[in-house]
Amino acid sequence: MFSCSFKFTVNRCAHNSFTFIKKSQRYYKVVVTGATGGVGQPLALLLKMNPLVTKLALFDVTASTPGISEDVAHIDSLAKVTCHVGSNEVVAAIKGADVVIHAASVSRKSGPSAFDINARIARDLAIYTAQNAPKAMSVIISSPINSLVPIVSEVMKKADVYDAGRIFGVTTLDVIRASVFVAETFDLDPRTVSVPVIGGGSTNTIIPVFSQCKPPIDFRDQEQIKALTIRVREAGDKMAISKAGTGLATLSLAYATARLVDSILRGIKGQPDIIECAYVRSDVADLKYFSNPVLLGQNGICWNLGYGKLSEFEQKLLEDAVPELRQDIERGEKFIETEKMQLFY
């Protein structure tokens, strides 16, 4: 992690109107793996626009990586973009990073082998991170999050650099969707609505906690809550259908990831009271991993806030989700136990 600090100061010359900007503030390096993918490209764009990011490393194995990197580099923001193509350059991409984003994957619609491929990619990226940026925050987007977060965690344990507070599974999109759907239903500004979402990242483990919605909402009846819950849970599958089989959520997932990364960076910077939902190591609900609100700080997660009091309906959803979550977690752990640690990249 970088130890120097950057601060913008402006000096105006007495003899002309030019403004000179001096860099003296702490900066952060963020790595996007899978940078040429449907999520990677818009995510790179959003991170390039983030003033906390001054080093943006884009990594992929495709021939278009240099072009995508150059395209993003032409945006007039502070972040310096570096391009890294293929297995020979993954070390340079990750070395010294503050945040490593796992966006490299194949679609969950690609068949039964998708899990094995994504699991190996997650494992390899975790190995490279452990070796070259052991204090980096690992942010996992790739599916299935319920299993890949345990995989990354187990790799870090084997490398003896494990810190549970630095590994995040992105469930932010479910939080955003829940807020948007409530705002649409009650004609509110979605920026003023907050709905925690707990559980996991798969359809049957996503649990919107509408009973804790802020501002408090007077729902018409239980059927309205059920309908909104189903809408949040099935939003990803409906997105795939509406894209006519060409892919899953990309732009909204990139936005959700950029939001979580921004919150992580602000926490590292020392800004207080930064709270986001994420799928993390936890003892909540008698599970090893669980998604719920966490308080972010200079070392990642500084406090797991749990999920508070649930309604009867939400409690039943949680009880139904636990067996699937446990199975997904065990699948990830078993993968590391049985796989040879031979790099896929």
Secondary structure, 3 states (H helix, E strand, C coil): CCCCCCCEEEEECCCCCCEEEEECCCCEEEEEECCCCCCHHHHHHHHHCCCCEEEEEEEECCCCHHHHHHHHHCCCCCCEEEEEECHHHHHHHHCCCCEEEECCCCCHHHCCCHHHHHHHHHHHHHHHHHHHCCCCEEEECCCCHHHHHHHHHHHHHHCCCCCHHHEEECCHHHHHHHHHHHHHHHCCCHHHCECCEEECCCHHHEEECHHHCECCCCCCCHHHHHHHHHHHHHHHHHHHHHCCCCCCCCHHHHHHHHHHHHHHHHHHHCCCCEEEEEEEECCHHHCCEEEEEEEEECCEEEEECCCCCCCHHHHHHHHHHHHHHHHHHHHHHHHHHHCCCCCCC
